[in-house]
Amino acid sequence: MTKWHLYVGCFTKDLWTYFPRPETDTTIPSPGIERLLFDDVTGSLRYVGVAGGDLSSPQYLELHPHLRVLYAAEFAWPGRLVAFDICSDGQLMQRATVDSLGAMAVATSVHPSGNVAYVGHLGDGVLTSCALDPGGGIQGAIVVHPGTIREDPNHGAGERFAYRGSGPKHHQVRVTPDGGGLVVTDVGSDAVVTYAVESLDGSIAQPISQVSFPAGSAPRHVDFHPSGKVAYVVGEGDATLYVLEARQHVPLRILSSHPLAPPGEVGECLPSELHLHPDGRTLFVGLRRADCIAVFDVDDSGGVRILYHESSGGRNPRAVRVSPSGSHLLVGNWDSNGVAVFSVDDARRLRLLGEPVEVPSPSSFAFVAVSR
C-alpha cells in the first residue's frame, strides 16, 4: 500500500480554557481532526481539510485493530472518548461519544482483540476501560483506577500546569503488542505502571509491575523493542531517554539512561513523542524547544547510542511517527503549525522533503490506507 490518509489530532481553541495561553504562543486552533493524503513512495503530502470537527482538542488518535474505526481522546473537562467510522472517501463520521470519567483525556489504546479501549487522563490520573461492540462502537466506560478526583472543573485555569505534587497524572497508555499488559506512564508520580490484561476480553487485573523513575523525570511516552525484552521511555522533566529491561514487553527496571539534549544546548529541552523504526534499528525522539529530532542507533539486544540530532523542520515537535513503509518520518511541529516529511535512507540519515505542509497545532498522527 502506497497511498494513505493521514489523520492529525489537533488542539482546539478551548484548550486555553484550562491553561494560560503564553504571550509567545503561535499555535492556530483547529476544529478537531485534520486530514491529509500521503504517498509513502514519493513522500508527497497534501492537505485535504477537516475530517472531524466540533471536537475538544483530540490530542491522541488510535485505530481499531481490525475495523476502519478511529478513536480520539478529547483533552477537555470532562474527558471524552469519541469513535468515528472511516468512510470510503476518507471523511470521518462520528458514531459515538462517551464521558471517559476523568479530567483531560490525554491518550487511548485499543486492545488487540478489539473488545476494549483504554483511556488515560492527565488532569487526575483516572484510568478508564471502555467496552467496544463488534462494530467498534463504544458501549460504556468504567473506572479501573480512580486517580485523584477533582471537584473544580476550572482547576488549572489561569495557573501554570504542574505535574508534581498533586497525585497521578497519565501521559500515555499502551497495550503491549501481545495484549497481555497495559503500560501507563505517570508524569505526576514519576513511575511507569503495568496492569495485567486478560488476553481474550481485555479486562484489567491488578498491577504486575511498577518502575520508579528519578524525581522530576516525568516519564511521558513509551515504545517497545520487538524482542519483548526492552522498552524505551522518555523523561519529559529531565530530557532523558531511559532503556528498561522488560519481560514480554512489560517494563521491569531501568537498565540505562541517555541525555537527549543536543551538545551545547542552552535552555530547557522537552522530549515529546518517540517512535522505533519497524526494523528495530533506529529510534526517533522529538525534542521541543530544541526544535530537533534525536536519532539513536539500536543494537540487536535493544541497547542504544546517539547518532545525531536533526532539525525538526519547524518549532516544538509534538508528533513523531515513522510511515508504514519505514521510508519516511513525519513530524508535527506544534508552534509552527506544520507537518514535515523526512526521507529515511539506508544509513538512517534524515532528509527534509520540501516545505512543511500547513496544519494547525498538530499533536498526533494516524495512518489509514486509502480504499481502492
Salt bridges, closest charged atoms under 4 A:
ASP25 OD2 - ARG21 NE 2.77
ASP40 OD1 - HIS328 ND1 2.99
GLU74 OE1 - ARG80 NE 2.76
ASP85 OD1 - ARG95 NH2 2.51
ASP133 OD1 - ARG95 NH1 3.99
ASP190 OD2 - ARG164 NH1 1.96
ASP223 OD1 - ARG174 NH2 3.69
GLU236 OE1 - ARG220 NH1 2.89
GLU236 OE2 - ARG288 NH2 2.99
GLU245 OE1 - ARG253 NE 2.48
GLU268 OE1 - ARG289 NH1 2.22
GLU273 OE2 - ARG321 NH2 3.16
ASP279 OD1 - HIS277 ND1 3.10
ASP279 OD2 - ARG281 NH1 3.70
ASP297 OD2 - ARG305 NE 3.65
ASP297 OD1 - ARG348 NH1 2.55
